[in-house]
Amino acid sequence: MNAARDFSLGILAGGLGQRWGGRDKGLIAFRGRPLLANACDPRPANAREILICCRDNAHFYSHYGDRVLCEITPSRGPCAGISALLSATETESVMILPTDLMNNSQQLIATLTETWTGKDRAVVLTDPHGRHSPCMRLAKETLADCCRFIDKGGRQLSELLAVLGARAVLVDASELRDADSPADFLAHRAD
């Protein structure tokens, strides 16, 4: 195994797409290709594997990832997807990105690579207003804490990050733009 390939890239694509009328956000076309492509194409050079956690359309997602998974506990938000990604990884850490990023992920991956230290268990990217998208890097050892959080009924990503003691790393808000709703998508489509 190449020692430089020390992380897995995990893509969260399991949401219900409620603000999109149930559409699968990762497959919505943006600048001529699915939003999912912004998160994992081009493939990060140091990623040992690309894992995608989705709810439907695994056959489409399989074109972008090495393995496609389902959430461990359905309908529990991104926390369930995070647990699924941590359970499946073969590496010591997972960089996690949402499927609906509207910018190329390369800068986010570079930031998560440069800021990760040997002491970190969890790092999350936040904007100057303290808002975050699920752009993070988690050590595999956080899996047990994530599972306990979900077993106790936890759903909120911010609460899970607090449980994990995630260190916040500040990035420009434009780097975290995602297609949370059709309005967000249309506002940035022409950029």
C-alpha positions in Angstrom: 0.0 0.0 0.0 1.2 3.5 -0.8 1.9 5.2 2.5 0.8 8.6 1.0 -2.7 7.3 0.4 -3.7 7.8 4.0 -7.3 8.8 3.9 -10.6 7.9 2.3 -12.9 10.4 0.7 -16.5 10.0 1.9 -19.4 11.6 0.1 -22.7 12.2 1.9 -25.5 11.6 -0.6 -28.2 10.1 1.6 -30.6 13.0 2.2 -34.2 13.0 1.4 -34.0 16.0 -0.9 -37.1 17.5 0.8 -36.3 21.1 -0.3 -35.9 19.7 -3.8 -39.2 17.8 -4.0 -37.5 14.5 -3.3 -34.9 14.8 -6.0 -31.5 13.2 -5.5 -29.3 16.3 -5.1 -26.1 14.6 -6.2 -27.5 13.9 -9.6 -28.8 17.4 -10.4 -27.0 18.8 -13.3 -24.7 21.8 -12.6 -22.5 23.3 -15.3 -23.1 20.2 -17.5 -22.4 17.5 -15.0 -23.9 16.1 -11.8 -23.3 18.0 -8.5 -21.6 14.8 -7.2 -18.8 15.3 -9.7 -17.8 18.5 -7.9 -17.2 16.5 -4.7 -15.1 13.7 -6.1 -13.8 14.5 -9.6 -10.9 14.9 -10.2 -10.1 12.1 -7.8 -7.8 13.4 -5.0 -4.3 12.0 -5.5 -3.9 10.8 -1.9 -7.3 9.3 -1.4 -7.0 5.5 -1.0 -10.7 5.1 -1.8 -13.9 7.0 -2.5 -16.9 5.9 -0.5 -20.4 7.3 -1.3 -23.2 6.9 1.1 -26.5 7.3 -0.8 -30.2 6.6 -0.3 -31.1 5.7 -3.9 -29.6 5.4 -7.4 -26.5 3.4 -6.3 -25.9 2.5 -10.0 -25.3 6.1 -10.9 -23.2 6.8 -7.9 -21.0 3.7 -8.6 -19.5 5.6 -11.6 -17.9 8.1 -9.2 -16.9 5.9 -6.2 -15.0 2.8 -5.4 -17.8 1.6 -3.0 -21.4 2.7 -2.6 -23.0 2.3 0.8 -26.3 2.8 2.6 -26.8 4.6 5.8 -26.6 2.4 8.9 -29.7 4.0 10.4 -32.0 5.5 7.7 -33.6 8.9 8.1 -31.2 10.1 10.8 -29.6 12.9 8.7 -26.0 13.3 7.9 -24.9 11.7 11.2 -26.1 8.3 10.0 -24.2 8.7 6.7 -21.1 9.7 8.7 -21.3 6.6 10.8 -21.7 4.4 7.6 -18.6 6.0 6.1 -16.6 5.5 9.2 -17.7 1.9 9.4 -16.6 1.2 5.9 -13.3 3.0 5.7 -10.1 1.1 5.4 -8.0 4.1 6.4 -7.2 5.9 9.7 -9.3 8.9 8.7 -12.1 9.9 6.3 -12.5 13.3 4.7 -16.3 13.8 4.4 -17.9 16.2 1.9 -21.6 16.7 0.9 -22.7 15.6 -2.5 -24.2 19.0 -3.4 -21.0 21.1 -3.3 -21.2 23.8 -6.0 -17.4 24.4 -6.0 -14.7 21.9 -6.9 -13.6 20.1 -3.7 -9.9 20.3 -4.3 -9.4 23.4 -2.1 -11.5 21.9 0.7 -9.5 18.7 0.5 -6.2 20.6 0.5 -7.3 22.6 3.6 -8.4 19.4 5.4 -5.0 17.9 4.5 -2.9 20.8 5.6 -4.7 21.5 8.9 -4.9 17.8 10.1 -2.5 17.0 12.8 -1.6 13.7 14.5 -3.5 14.9 17.6 -6.8 15.5 15.7 -9.9 13.3 16.0 -12.2 15.6 14.2 -11.8 18.8 12.1 -14.7 20.7 10.6 -14.6 23.6 8.1 -16.6 26.6 9.1 -17.2 30.1 7.6 -16.6 33.4 9.4 -20.2 33.3 10.7 -19.7 29.9 12.3 -21.8 28.1 9.7 -20.6 24.8 8.4 -21.4 22.4 5.7 -20.6 18.8 6.4 -17.0 19.3 5.2 -14.8 17.5 7.8 -12.1 15.0 8.5 -12.7 12.4 11.1 -10.4 9.7 12.6 -11.8 6.2 12.3 -11.6 6.0 16.1 -14.6 8.4 16.4 -16.9 5.6 15.0 -17.9 4.4 18.5 -18.8 7.9 19.6 -20.8 8.5 16.5 -22.7 5.2 16.9 -23.5 6.0 20.6 -24.7 9.5 19.5 -27.1 8.0 17.0 -28.3 5.2 19.3 -29.3 7.9 21.8 -31.4 9.5 19.1 -29.0 12.2 18.1 -29.6 13.8 14.6 -28.0 17.2 14.6 -24.6 17.5 13.0 -23.6 20.4 15.2 -24.3 18.3 18.3 -22.3 15.4 16.9 -19.4 17.7 16.2 -19.5 18.9 19.8 -19.5 15.3 21.1 -16.4 14.6 19.0 -14.7 17.8 20.1 -14.2 18.8 16.5 -11.7 21.6 15.9 -13.2 24.3 13.7 -11.0 25.5 10.7 -12.1 28.8 9.2 -12.5 29.1 5.4 -14.2 31.6 3.1 -18.0 31.1 3.0 -17.8 30.8 -0.8 -15.8 27.5 -0.4 -18.7 25.9 1.5 -21.5 26.8 -1.0 -23.9 24.0 -1.6 -27.2 23.4 -3.3 -29.3 23.2 -0.2 -32.3 24.4 -2.0 -33.3 25.4 -5.6 -32.9 29.1 -4.6 -29.3 28.5 -3.6 -28.7 26.6 -6.8 -30.1 29.3 -9.0 -28.3 32.1 -7.1 -25.0 30.6 -8.0 -25.7 28.8 -11.2 -24.2 31.6 -13.4 -21.1 32.1 -11.3 
